[in-house]
Amino acid sequence: MLPTHALPAHPGLAVEAAEAFLQLDASPNPFREQVAIRFYLPEAGPAALEVYNLNGQRVWRLEAALLDAGRHERVWDGKAGGGQGLAPGVYLLRLQTQSQALVKKLTLVR
Protein backbone atom coordinates (compact mmCIF):
# COMPACT_ATOMS: atom_id res chain seq x y z
CA MET A 1 0.00 0.00 0.00
CA LEU A 2 1.24 3.47 -0.83
CA PRO A 3 1.79 5.91 2.02
CA THR A 4 -0.88 8.60 2.19
CA HIS A 5 1.53 11.32 1.08
CA ALA A 6 2.30 9.34 -2.11
CA LEU A 7 -1.29 9.14 -3.33
CA PRO A 8 -2.15 11.29 -6.35
CA ALA A 9 -4.83 13.97 -6.26
CA HIS A 10 -7.01 11.82 -8.54
CA PRO A 11 -7.86 8.53 -6.79
CA GLY A 12 -8.77 6.76 -10.05
CA LEU A 13 -5.19 7.15 -11.21
CA ALA A 14 -3.91 5.25 -8.17
CA VAL A 15 -5.96 2.19 -9.18
CA GLU A 16 -4.64 2.36 -12.75
CA ALA A 17 -1.05 2.70 -11.50
CA ALA A 18 -1.45 -0.24 -9.10
CA GLU A 19 -2.66 -2.46 -11.94
CA ALA A 20 0.58 -1.83 -13.82
CA PHE A 21 2.52 -3.88 -11.24
CA LEU A 22 2.72 -7.49 -10.14
CA GLN A 23 0.71 -7.99 -6.92
CA LEU A 24 0.58 -10.80 -4.34
CA ASP A 25 -1.58 -11.19 -1.23
CA ALA A 26 -2.62 -14.05 1.06
CA SER A 27 -5.33 -14.30 3.71
CA PRO A 28 -5.84 -15.24 6.38
CA ASN A 29 -2.26 -14.94 7.47
CA PRO A 30 -1.44 -16.61 9.84
CA PHE A 31 -3.57 -19.56 8.69
CA ARG A 32 -4.55 -22.88 10.20
CA GLU A 33 -6.17 -25.03 7.48
CA GLN A 34 -5.92 -23.11 4.24
CA VAL A 35 -4.89 -19.76 2.84
CA ALA A 36 -6.35 -17.93 -0.17
CA ILE A 37 -3.62 -16.56 -2.39
CA ARG A 38 -4.56 -13.73 -4.72
CA PHE A 39 -2.25 -12.34 -7.33
CA TYR A 40 -2.40 -9.92 -10.22
CA LEU A 41 -0.37 -10.20 -13.41
CA PRO A 42 -0.05 -6.96 -15.39
CA GLU A 43 0.68 -8.94 -18.57
CA ALA A 44 0.10 -12.46 -19.87
CA GLY A 45 2.98 -14.92 -19.80
CA PRO A 46 4.67 -17.66 -17.83
CA ALA A 47 4.20 -17.49 -14.08
CA ALA A 48 5.16 -19.72 -11.16
CA LEU A 49 3.64 -19.63 -7.69
CA GLU A 50 5.66 -21.69 -5.20
CA VAL A 51 6.01 -22.21 -1.45
CA TYR A 52 9.46 -22.55 0.17
CA ASN A 53 10.57 -23.38 3.69
CA LEU A 54 13.11 -21.15 5.43
CA ASN A 55 15.92 -23.46 4.28
CA GLY A 56 15.16 -22.46 0.69
CA GLN A 57 13.64 -25.82 -0.24
CA ARG A 58 10.54 -25.76 -2.42
CA VAL A 59 7.76 -27.61 -0.59
CA TRP A 60 4.91 -27.04 -3.04
CA ARG A 61 4.27 -25.61 -6.50
CA LEU A 62 0.78 -24.13 -6.70
CA GLU A 63 1.08 -22.96 -10.31
CA ALA A 64 3.52 -23.07 -13.19
CA ALA A 65 1.85 -22.14 -16.45
CA LEU A 66 1.18 -19.53 -19.08
CA LEU A 67 -1.41 -17.27 -17.46
CA ASP A 68 -3.56 -14.45 -18.76
CA ALA A 69 -3.08 -10.93 -17.48
CA GLY A 70 -5.39 -10.02 -14.61
CA ARG A 71 -6.44 -11.33 -11.23
CA HIS A 72 -5.94 -14.94 -10.16
CA GLU A 73 -6.62 -16.92 -6.99
CA ARG A 74 -5.28 -20.22 -5.64
CA VAL A 75 -5.79 -21.98 -2.31
CA TRP A 76 -3.03 -23.75 -0.35
CA ASP A 77 -3.85 -26.22 2.40
CA GLY A 78 -0.49 -26.17 4.19
CA LYS A 79 0.63 -29.50 2.73
CA ALA A 80 3.80 -30.41 0.87
CA GLY A 81 3.95 -31.84 -2.64
CA GLY A 82 3.61 -35.42 -1.38
CA GLY A 83 0.41 -34.60 0.52
CA GLN A 84 1.95 -34.62 4.00
CA GLY A 85 1.03 -31.81 6.38
CA LEU A 86 3.85 -29.37 7.03
CA ALA A 87 5.07 -28.35 10.46
CA PRO A 88 3.81 -25.07 11.89
CA GLY A 89 6.10 -22.18 11.05
CA VAL A 90 6.97 -19.52 8.52
CA TYR A 91 7.00 -20.28 4.80
CA LEU A 92 7.80 -18.08 1.82
CA LEU A 93 5.35 -17.70 -1.02
CA ARG A 94 7.08 -16.71 -4.27
CA LEU A 95 5.40 -15.41 -7.43
CA GLN A 96 7.77 -15.33 -10.41
CA THR A 97 7.14 -14.00 -13.92
CA GLN A 98 9.58 -13.46 -16.77
CA SER A 99 10.44 -9.98 -15.55
CA GLN A 100 9.49 -9.75 -11.87
CA ALA A 101 9.26 -11.68 -8.61
CA LEU A 102 7.46 -11.09 -5.32
CA VAL A 103 7.86 -12.93 -2.03
CA LYS A 104 5.42 -12.96 0.89
CA LYS A 105 5.76 -14.61 4.31
CA LEU A 106 3.06 -17.08 5.30
CA THR A 107 2.65 -18.36 8.84
CA LEU A 108 1.14 -21.80 9.34
CA VAL A 109 -0.27 -22.50 12.82
CA ARG A 110 -1.73 -25.83 13.98
C-alpha positions as semicolon CSV with decimal commas, in nm:
position;residue;x (nm);y (nm);z (nm)
1;M;0,000;0,000;0,000
2;L;0,124;0,347;-0,083
3;P;0,179;0,591;0,202
4;T;-0,088;0,860;0,219
5;H;0,153;1,132;0,108
6;A;0,230;0,934;-0,211
7;L;-0,129;0,914;-0,333
8;P;-0,215;1,129;-0,635
9;A;-0,483;1,397;-0,626
10;H;-0,701;1,182;-0,854
11;P;-0,786;0,853;-0,679
12;G;-0,877;0,676;-1,005
13;L;-0,519;0,715;-1,121
14;A;-0,391;0,525;-0,817
15;V;-0,596;0,219;-0,918
16;E;-0,464;0,236;-1,275
17;A;-0,105;0,270;-1,150
18;A;-0,145;-0,024;-0,910
19;E;-0,266;-0,246;-1,194
20;A;0,058;-0,183;-1,382
21;F;0,252;-0,388;-1,124
22;L;0,272;-0,749;-1,014
23;Q;0,071;-0,799;-0,692
24;L;0,058;-1,080;-0,434
25;D;-0,158;-1,119;-0,123
26;A;-0,262;-1,405;0,106
27;S;-0,533;-1,430;0,371
28;P;-0,584;-1,524;0,638
29;N;-0,226;-1,494;0,747
30;P;-0,144;-1,661;0,984
31;F;-0,357;-1,956;0,869
32;R;-0,455;-2,288;1,020
33;E;-0,617;-2,503;0,748
34;Q;-0,592;-2,311;0,424
35;V;-0,489;-1,976;0,284
36;A;-0,635;-1,793;-0,017
37;I;-0,362;-1,656;-0,239
38;R;-0,456;-1,373;-0,472
39;F;-0,225;-1,234;-0,733
40;Y;-0,240;-0,992;-1,022
41;L;-0,037;-1,020;-1,341
42;P;-0,005;-0,696;-1,539
43;E;0,068;-0,894;-1,857
44;A;0,010;-1,246;-1,987
45;G;0,298;-1,492;-1,980
46;P;0,467;-1,766;-1,783
47;A;0,420;-1,749;-1,408
48;A;0,516;-1,972;-1,116
49;L;0,364;-1,963;-0,769
50;E;0,566;-2,169;-0,520
51;V;0,601;-2,221;-0,145
52;Y;0,946;-2,255;0,017
53;N;1,057;-2,338;0,369
54;L;1,311;-2,115;0,543
55;N;1,592;-2,346;0,428
56;G;1,516;-2,246;0,069
57;Q;1,364;-2,582;-0,024
58;R;1,054;-2,576;-0,242
59;V;0,776;-2,761;-0,059
60;W;0,491;-2,704;-0,304
61;R;0,427;-2,561;-0,650
62;L;0,078;-2,413;-0,670
63;E;0,108;-2,296;-1,031
64;A;0,352;-2,307;-1,319
65;A;0,185;-2,214;-1,645
66;L;0,118;-1,953;-1,908
67;L;-0,141;-1,727;-1,746
68;D;-0,356;-1,445;-1,876
69;A;-0,308;-1,093;-1,748
70;G;-0,539;-1,002;-1,461
71;R;-0,644;-1,133;-1,123
72;H;-0,594;-1,494;-1,016
73;E;-0,662;-1,692;-0,699
74;R;-0,528;-2,022;-0,564
75;V;-0,579;-2,198;-0,231
76;W;-0,303;-2,375;-0,035
77;D;-0,385;-2,622;0,240
78;G;-0,049;-2,617;0,419
79;K;0,063;-2,950;0,273
80;A;0,380;-3,041;0,087
81;G;0,395;-3,184;-0,264
82;G;0,361;-3,542;-0,138
83;G;0,041;-3,460;0,052
84;Q;0,195;-3,462;0,400
85;G;0,103;-3,181;0,638
86;L;0,385;-2,937;0,703
87;A;0,507;-2,835;1,046
88;P;0,381;-2,507;1,189
89;G;0,610;-2,218;1,105
90;V;0,697;-1,952;0,852
91;Y;0,700;-2,028;0,480
92;L;0,780;-1,808;0,182
93;L;0,535;-1,770;-0,102
94;R;0,708;-1,671;-0,427
95;L;0,540;-1,541;-0,743
96;Q;0,777;-1,533;-1,041
97;T;0,714;-1,400;-1,392
98;Q;0,958;-1,346;-1,677
99;S;1,044;-0,998;-1,555
100;Q;0,949;-0,975;-1,187
101;A;0,926;-1,168;-0,861
102;L;0,746;-1,109;-0,532
103;V;0,786;-1,293;-0,203
104;K;0,542;-1,296;0,089
105;K;0,576;-1,461;0,431
106;L;0,306;-1,708;0,530
107;T;0,265;-1,836;0,884
108;L;0,114;-2,180;0,934
109;V;-0,027;-2,250;1,282
110;R;-0,173;-2,583;1,398
